[in-house]
Amino acid sequence: MPDRPKAIHDLLWNNPMVRARLARRQRELALLEAARQRVPTGLQQHCIDAHLEDTTLVLVLDSPAWATRARFLARDLGAALAAPDLDTVRIQTRPPLRPSTDSSAPLPPRRLSAATVEHLRTAAEHLDDPELAATLRRLAAHHAKDEPTSD
């Protein structure tokens, strides 16, 4: 009778490199949760990730505005976490890739403003490089609302 296939959990945890990485990630997630519990209520939902860089905990927030608030708390947060191998807490920003309301919905196409389209057209008219001018005209035409493309 053939050997029974091993569960993926067993395969991963039996590999020393993978086991070390998974253990490190579990620790990072535990530190993220501990940090969330120690920041003001409004800031908690904006703490989206954490990772370790040597002896620094990098706390990742979803917007620059919330990151600025968190920077004022970073020193106290480091002391509150009281981990012997952590010296500092650094704040970093990484905006979410999708709107938080419905992560399965596709992102809407981005359009340039009418003023930007006009600036592109004007710049194209004053360029000596015909290839670059044509590229700017195509870009402007692509983003112009309800106008046919000419290039």
N, C-alpha and C positions, 0 to 999 in steps of 0.2 A: 504494500500500500504506500503511495507516494506521501511525502511530507506535506503537511497542511501549510498553506501560504501564511506568512507572518503578516500581522497587522502593520499598517504604515507607521503607527505610533511606535511599535517595537523597533522597526527598521531605523527610524529617525533617532530614537533615544539610544540605540546601540552604537551609533556612529559618534565618536568623540567630538569631532568638529561641529557636527550639527547639534549635538547635545549641549555643547558650550554656547553656541549661538542662540539656541532656544532658551536656555537658562538666562542668558544675558537679556534677551528680549522680555522674558517674564519679569525680570527685575526692573527693566525700564518701564514696563506697564504698571508695575506696582508703585514705582516712584511717581509716575504720572497720576495715578489714583490718589496717592498721598498728597501730592501737590494740589490737586483739585479740591481736596478736603480742607486745605489750609488757605485757600484764596477766597475772596468775597464771592457771594452767591452769583452775582451777575457775570463774574469772570470765569467761573467753572466751565460753562459750556463752550467757551472759546479756547480752552486748552485742549488741543486736538492730538498732540503726540509729545513724546519725550524720547530722547536717546542720550547715551553716555558718550562723552569724548574725554578719554583719560579720567581725570578727577572732576570733570564738569558735567553737570546735568543740563542738557539743552532742552528747554521747555518750548514747544512750538505752539504758537497761537494763530488763529485764523484771520486776524486783521491787524494792521499797524496801530490802529487806535487802541485796541485791547492790549497789544504788546507793550505800548507805552505805559499803560497803567500797571502792567505786570512788572515792568522794569523797576518801578518804585518799590515793589515788594520782593524783588529777587534776593536781596541780602537776608532779609528776615525769613524768607522761604527756605533758603539754604540752611539757616540755623534751626528752623523748625523741623526740617527733615532729619537732621542730626544723624546722618550716615557717616561713619568714620572715614570712608574712602571718597567722600565728596567734598571738594573745596569750595566750589562756586556753583551758582545757578545762572545760566545765560538764557536770554529770551530771544527767540527767533520767530519770524513770521512766514507762514506758508498759507496763502489763501486757498480755500477749498476749490476743487476742480469743477464742481457742479453746485448749483443752488441747493441749499439744504432742505428745501421743501419736498422735492421729488427727484431723487438721485437717478431714476431710470429715464427721466425725460431728456431728450437731446437738447443741447445748448442752442439758443437761437443764433442765427448768423449775425456777425457783427457788421455794422454798416458805418462808413465814414460819414461825418456831417457834411452838409451841403457846402459849408465854408471850406472844409478841408478838400473836398472834391474840386472846388474852384481854385484853391491854391495849387493843387497838383496840375491842373490845366494851365494855369499861368506860368508855373515853373517850366512845364514842358515847352511852352512857346519861346522861352528865353534861353533854352539850352542849345549848345553847339553840337552835342552828341546826339545823333538821330536815334540811336538804339535806346538810350536812356529816356529821351523825350517820348518815344513810342511806348515804352514801358509805363511811364507816368500817365500817359493818355489812356492806356488800357486799364490801369488801376483806377483812375478817375471814372472811366466809363462803367467799370464793374460795380462801383459803389454809388453811382448816380441813381437816384430814384426815378423809376418810370421813364427812363431815357434809353433809347436803343444804343447799343455799342457800335462804334464806327471802326474800330481796329480789329 
